[in-house]
């Protein structure tokens, strides 16, 4: 019951956050230098005259005060209507739903690979602190963190697609097409995770309960994987929650470079042709996903350690 009350309370707290994001996004679109009516007519290939522009502005509701335009947009958004694209006249929600599976698949595969690599290597680096394997892992993670996504993706394309010819450089609809984009996202994230896991495991290893278990003859591997890893989970869950923002930002670059039909590429294409309804829908949609992920992360704290919210 306490957990249910907490979830309801957090959901209510999200309302002003989402209103602020939507208002800010709508305001930025409103003050942009390009006239939406002109952009819409240009995208439709209609000869632009001042009379047609004024008529279109009235049809689009642009002659109304800003706050009225925002309230109309907000009402339509709450009813599931994000407007229509200036370019192909398709509903924005339809375009987002069509692009979302590709982004979710890429993000999920990148996160899975990241966790599969970073947790074992982070534990190994901590357990073998200041030994050769620790130095090698730390050196690799330093390179991984320092390399920008776009540079890493270009290197992977050059080496694996052009030099070795293992993977086609052209976009593919099969799982093979996800290998290089997943590797691009995973390398940077895994490098950051390994350092964080190493740090938190080292901190746990210095605690009294570990020395107590060692004095009782408990095996080191049991202490590491049963006690230390369990107590480090809150930090790891926090990392996953915080990574959603950087992951979504990273997919924008990676999807564009690898020509994946995801949300990132949709947003970049929309920005290129100033398709404001799509850009606005993308920003608000991403903000909604981000705050929901943070809510799930906070609920995970409760489930992992109820003492966190005992006060």
Order of alpha helices (4+ residues) and beta strands (2+ residues): alpha-alpha-alpha-alpha-alpha-alpha-alpha-alpha-alpha-alpha-alpha-alpha
